[in-house]
Amino acid sequence: MKRIRNIFNSRSKDNGIFFATISKIIGFKPKNLEHFQTAFTHRSMNIKNSKGDTVNYERLEFLGDAMLGSVIAHHLYSEVPGGDEGYLTKMRSKIVSREHLNELGKDLKLIDLVQSKIPKGQFGDNIHGNLFESIVGAIFLDRGYSYCEKFIHDKVIDPFVDIEKLEGKVISYKSLLIEWCQKEKKTFNYNVYEDTGNDEVKHFSVKLSIDNKVVSKARATSKKKAEEKASKRAFFAFQDAISKALND
């Protein structure tokens, strides 16, 4: 049975390189390197611990997501004393949007540390955000809330959280477009179909129709991404009308 200690090469040189890399990313020296080894272990490695439990970053991803939400909620609660529950929830969603977390993971080059049997080129963008969440979870287990809070402030809040800019940020063009269509009593339809072509990775195409007229098209590696991309294009085509209707 494979053990977590065998996820990375057992040679001290390799562990030393990983230790140094992680220390640079998180800003301090880990007490228990195992937490961080787990944070970069993909399920395809099919590793179990001595108790027979599956070992990969998904549980840490869950924990890190909760920690991000907690720290950012506290920050918003303190910084925006006049914000009601709905406002604070919307602002938190903008800060921890999948798009933003993916960018954070890319900036830190976390995918370079992943242990996986799947070629890294076959992963979608969400792997970057998942790894960012998992490393947050590992920090919490290794050093507790205060270190976790500092890391989130250093990597997320201090460099990126600008309340005024966030208020005007759109996190879902599809939701915005649907809201407009419903308010203006317009019909809409997302016609999605598989469109792999010559690509190695499966792609989907979508035609967005409003009042039975195709207003935008898009193509992406998932249905959700294709719909969002088509919605964004439609939004800018009808931006003035949408802004007027939703702000009245």
N, C-alpha and C positions, 0 to 999 in steps of 0.2 A: 504493500500500500504506500502510495506517495505521501509524503509529509510536507507541510508548509515550508519547512526549512530547505526543501529541495527545489522550491519554485525557481530560485535563482541559483546559479552555480555555487556550490558550497565552498569554493576556494575563497580564502580571505581577501585576495586581491580584488575579485569581482564584487564581493560584499562591500569592500572598502570604497570602490568607485560608486556603487549605488548609494552608500551612506553619504558620501560627499555630495553627490548630485541632489539627493533629497534634502540635505541640510541647506544647500544653496537655494532651493526652491521655496522651502517653508520658513527659512530664516533662523533656524535653531537646530541643534543636534537631537535627533530622536533618541528616546530612552529605549524603546522596543522597536527594532527595525522590522519585525514581523508584521506589524500593523500596516506598514507602508509597502511591504512586499505583497501583502494581500490586496492593497489598494490598486495594484497594477496587474493583477492576475485575472485574465479573461476566463469565462466559463469553459471555453474550448479546451483549456488545459486539463479539465476533468480531474482536479486534485481534491483529495479529502484529507481531513486531519485525523488524529489518532482515535477520535470518537466516531469517525465515519461521516462527519458533517462535510458538506460541499464547501470548498474554499474558493471564493472569487470576490471581485470588488462590488458585487451587486448589493450586499447587505450594508457595506460601508457607504455606498451611493445613497441608499435610503437614509442612513444616519446623517450624512453630510447635507442632504437636502433639508432635513429638519433643522440642523444647526444654522444653515444659511438663512432659512426663514425666520428663526428665532432672533439671531443677531441683527438682521436687517429690520425686523419688526420693531425691536427695541430702539434702534437708531431713528427710525421714522417717527415712532411715538414721542421721542425726546425732541426731535428737530422740528416737527410739525404739530405743535400743540392744538392748533385749530382744526386739524384733519379728522373727519369722522371715520367710522369703521370702513365704509365703502371706499373712501378716498385712499386710506392707508393700505387697504388690500390691493387696490389697483396699482398703487405706486410700488408696492413690494413685488407684484407680478412683473412689472416692467424691469425691475432691477435683476430679478432671478429668471428672466425669460430664457428659454432654451438657446436662442440665438446668442444672447450675451454670455451665457455660461460656456457655450462652444468656443466663442472668441477668447475667453479667458484661458481655457484649456489649450487652445492653439498657441497663444502667446507664451505659455510656460513650456510648450513642446512636450506635454505629458505623454503623448502617444509614443514617443521614442522609448519610453520605459516599459511599455506594455509587454507582458508575456502572453503570447497567444499562438495557437496553431493555425489561425486564419491570417493570411497576408494582410498587412496593415493597409494596403491600398484598397482593400475591399470593404473597409469600414465606412459607414456614413459619417456625417458631421457630428452626430450626437455623441459619438465616442469621446470627443474632447470634453464636452460638458459633463458626461458621466464620470470621467476620470477626475475632473475638478471637484465634483461632489464627493467622490470616494476619498480623495486626499484630505478634504475637510473632515470627513468622518474619522480618518486615521489620526489626524491631529487631536481630535477630541478624545479618542481612546488613549492616546499616548500621553497627553499633557493636560487635558481638561478644558473647561470652558474658556478660561482667560486667554490661553494660547490660541484657541480656536477663534475667539472674538478678535484678537489682534491680527491674525492672518486674514480674516475676512475684511477687516478695516483696511489693512495694507494693500490687499489685492483687488478689492471690490469697491468698498465705500469711498475711501479717500480719493482714489484716482478717477472714479467714474460717476459717483452719485452727485448729480446737480439737480436739486428739486425743481427749479424752474424749467430746465431742459426736459426733464422726465415728464412733466405735466403735458408737454406737447408731443411726446413720443407715442407712436402707434405701435402696439404690440401684436395686433392681428388685423390685417387689412380685410380678411374674409369676414370677421365679426362686424367690422365697421360697415362693410358693403351690405351685408345682410340686414343690419339695423336700418340702413338708409332705404333699402328696398321695401322692408316691412312698413316703415313709416310713410313712404310715398306710394304704398300699395302697388309695387312693381313685382312682376314675377321674375324669378331667377332660377338658373339651372347650371350645375357643374357636370358636364359630360366628360367623364374620365375613362381613359382606355389605356391598355398596356401598349407601349411604344418602344420596344427594346432596340430595334434597328441593329446596328453593328456594334453596339456598346457591350462591354463585358458585364456591366452592372445593369440590372433591370431598370427601365425608365417608364414613366407614365406621362401621358399628355392629357391636357384638359382644354375644353372649349367652354368658356363662360358666356352664357346667354342671359340677357336682361330683356324682358318683354319680347321673348322669342327671337331676339337678334343677337348674333355672336358679337361680343364687344371686346374680347381678349382671348389669347391663347397662351399656353405655357407648357413647359416640359421640365421634369425633375426626377430624382431617384425615388420619390415616394408620392403617393396620392396627395397627402397632406401638403407637402412642399409645392407640388404643382398647382394645387388649388390656391395656396397663399400667394404664389407668384402671379397667377392670373388675376387674383383679386387686387393685388398691388397695382398692376397695369391698368385695371379698370378704374381703380380709385383715382389715379392721376388723370385719367381721361375725363372723369366726372367730378374732379376735386371741388370746383367752385359750387356745383349744385349740392354735393354731399355736405360740404362745410356749412353752407347756408341752411340746409334742411335740419342738420343735427345740432346747430347752434341756436336755432330760433327758440 
